[in-house]
Amino acid sequence: MRSTINLASIFLLGAMLLLAGCSDDDSPTGPAASQLVGTWQAVSVTVDGQATSLSDGMDWADGAVRSVLVLGPSLSLINTEYDASGNILYQSSGTYSTSGSTLTLNFTLEDGVPTQETLVATYSITNNQLTTTLMNEGSSLVIIWSAQ
């Protein structure tokens, strides 16, 4: 009887230690989604590891010289391309979500026309710089955005 109690005590102690040693590390790793909220301007892009002009790498509207991405606290997004005079040449909007270091952009309007396009990227934020990496038409794009 005594060896059964000792065995049960050891088993119970082991189970308690096992449970106490487990932490809640199921939460995703990556930047907090709140760090994304703000206005970001595209500053560089590489396609398959090669530096490329922003307009070519991001397939901007003709005459566009600047792209700004606004990510709102309500998970809304607006992407706008401007010409050299600050006129809007193209605008798309929708929503975004995050899971760990994955950023999903769901576009629902392009220049006021309903659309359904989803882009999935990994992201990181260092200082005031957002780096997004995604696959587009078989090519790897790394886009660097600067906080505005």
URRA-V907479 format. One record per residue. N is the residue number from 1. RES is the residue in three letters. PHI is phi in radians with two decimals (* if undefined). PSI is psi in degrees with one decimal (* if undefined). D_FIRST is the distance of its C-alpha to the first C-alpha in Angstrom with 1 decimal. Layout:
((N,RES,PHI,PSI,D_FIRST) (N,RES,PHI,PSI,D_FIRST))
This chain:
((1,MET,*,-42.9,0.0) (2,ARG,-1.09,-41.6,3.8) (3,SER,-1.16,-30.8,5.5) (4,THR,-1.18,-40.8,5.1) (5,ILE,-1.16,-43.5,6.4) (6,ASN,-1.09,-43.7,8.8) (7,LEU,-1.10,-43.5,9.9) (8,ALA,-1.13,-39.8,10.6) (9,SER,-1.12,-43.6,12.3) (10,ILE,-1.12,-43.0,14.3) (11,PHE,-1.07,-45.5,15.3) (12,LEU,-1.11,-43.2,16.4) (13,LEU,-1.09,-43.3,18.2) (14,GLY,-1.08,-42.3,19.9) (15,ALA,-1.12,-40.8,21.0) (16,MET,-1.13,-42.8,22.4) (17,LEU,-1.13,-39.9,24.3) (18,LEU,-1.08,-46.3,25.6) (19,LEU,-1.17,-39.7,26.9) (20,ALA,-1.17,-30.4,28.3) (21,GLY,-1.37,-15.5,30.1) (22,CYS,-1.46,130.7,31.8) (23,SER,-1.94,168.6,35.2) (24,ASP,-1.47,81.3,37.6) (25,ASP,-1.87,26.0,39.8) (26,ASP,-1.43,-11.5,40.8) (27,SER,-1.20,142.6,44.0) (28,PRO,-1.18,150.2,47.0) (29,THR,-1.64,160.2,48.7) (30,GLY,2.25,172.6,52.4) (31,PRO,-1.11,151.4,55.0) (32,ALA,-1.21,139.4,54.7) (33,ALA,-1.00,-30.8,56.9) (34,SER,-1.10,-23.8,58.6) (35,GLN,-1.20,-20.4,60.1) (36,LEU,-1.36,-24.3,62.1) (37,VAL,-1.08,125.1,64.0) (38,GLY,2.56,-167.6,67.5) (39,THR,-1.92,128.2,70.6) (40,TRP,-2.17,133.0,70.5) (41,GLN,-1.93,131.8,73.5) (42,ALA,-1.15,131.2,73.3) (43,VAL,-2.10,-23.0,74.4) (44,SER,-2.81,158.6,73.7) (45,VAL,-2.56,142.0,72.5) (46,THR,-2.12,142.9,71.7) (47,VAL,-2.08,119.5,71.7) (48,ASP,0.88,40.6,69.8) (49,GLY,1.47,-2.3,69.8) (50,GLN,-1.85,127.9,73.6) (51,ALA,-1.05,135.6,75.1) (52,THR,-2.40,154.3,77.1) (53,SER,-1.11,148.1,79.3) (54,LEU,-1.02,-43.5,77.5) (55,SER,-1.12,-37.1,80.0) (56,ASP,-1.34,-47.0,79.4) (57,GLY,-1.13,-32.7,75.7) (58,MET,-1.82,4.2,75.0) (59,ASP,0.93,53.4,77.8) (60,TRP,-1.25,164.2,79.5) (61,ALA,-1.10,150.2,82.5) (62,ASP,-0.97,131.2,85.8) (63,GLY,1.54,-5.1,87.0) (64,ALA,-1.28,137.8,83.6) (65,VAL,-2.15,-7.1,83.0) (66,ARG,-2.66,140.3,79.9) (67,SER,-2.21,132.2,76.7) (68,VAL,-2.18,132.0,74.7) (69,LEU,-2.00,121.6,71.2) (70,VAL,-1.89,120.3,70.2) (71,LEU,-1.94,115.4,66.5) (72,GLY,-1.57,161.7,66.1) (73,PRO,-1.16,-20.7,63.2) (74,SER,-1.59,18.0,63.1) (75,LEU,1.18,24.6,62.4) (76,SER,-1.59,155.7,66.1) (77,LEU,-2.42,147.4,68.1) (78,ILE,-2.40,126.1,71.8) (79,ASN,-1.98,124.7,73.2) (80,THR,-2.25,135.8,76.9) (81,GLU,-1.93,134.6,79.4) (82,TYR,-2.09,153.3,82.6) (83,ASP,-1.57,-178.3,85.9) (84,ALA,-1.11,-23.1,87.6) (85,SER,-1.58,-0.9,89.2) (86,GLY,1.55,8.3,85.9) (87,ASN,-1.36,142.9,86.5) (88,ILE,-1.33,124.4,83.6) (89,LEU,-1.78,-26.3,84.0) (90,TYR,-2.75,143.4,80.6) (91,GLN,-2.58,135.3,77.7) (92,SER,-2.28,154.2,74.4) (93,SER,-2.56,167.7,71.7) (94,GLY,2.92,-139.8,68.3) (95,THR,-2.34,165.9,64.8) (96,TYR,-2.40,160.5,62.1) (97,SER,-2.56,161.9,58.4) (98,THR,-2.32,153.6,55.9) (99,SER,-2.60,108.9,52.5) (100,GLY,1.08,-123.4,51.3) (101,SER,-1.79,21.5,54.4) (102,THR,-1.81,130.0,56.0) (103,LEU,-1.99,124.6,59.0) (104,THR,-1.98,123.2,60.3) (105,LEU,-1.87,121.5,63.9) (106,ASN,-1.95,105.0,65.0) (107,PHE,-1.54,131.0,68.8) (108,THR,-2.07,-15.8,70.2) (109,LEU,-2.38,135.9,73.9) (110,GLU,-2.24,114.5,76.3) (111,ASP,0.87,41.4,79.6) (112,GLY,1.44,-2.7,79.0) (113,VAL,-1.76,129.8,78.3) (114,PRO,-1.02,139.4,74.9) (115,THR,-2.57,170.6,72.9) (116,GLN,-2.48,97.1,69.4) (117,GLU,-2.32,135.3,68.4) (118,THR,-2.17,130.9,65.1) (119,LEU,-2.06,135.0,64.6) (120,VAL,-2.08,127.0,61.2) (121,ALA,-2.36,155.4,61.1) (122,THR,-1.58,152.1,58.7) (123,TYR,-2.51,157.0,59.7) (124,SER,-2.55,154.2,59.3) (125,ILE,-2.22,125.2,60.9) (126,THR,-2.28,123.2,62.0) (127,ASN,0.94,-121.2,64.2) (128,ASN,-1.88,32.4,66.7) (129,GLN,-2.18,128.1,66.5) (130,LEU,-1.83,126.0,64.8) (131,THR,-1.97,124.4,64.3) (132,THR,-2.06,138.6,63.8) (133,THR,-2.23,127.2,63.3) (134,LEU,-2.59,162.2,63.8) (135,MET,-1.73,133.6,65.1) (136,ASN,-2.47,118.4,68.4) (137,GLU,0.90,42.0,70.3) (138,GLY,1.44,0.9,68.5) (139,SER,-1.98,147.4,69.1) (140,SER,-1.57,122.8,66.8) (141,LEU,-1.95,131.5,68.2) (142,VAL,-2.05,116.3,67.2) (143,ILE,-1.99,129.6,68.9) (144,ILE,-1.81,128.7,68.9) (145,TRP,-2.06,142.9,69.6) (146,SER,-1.93,135.8,70.6) (147,ALA,-1.14,137.8,69.8) (148,GLN,-1.87,*,73.0))
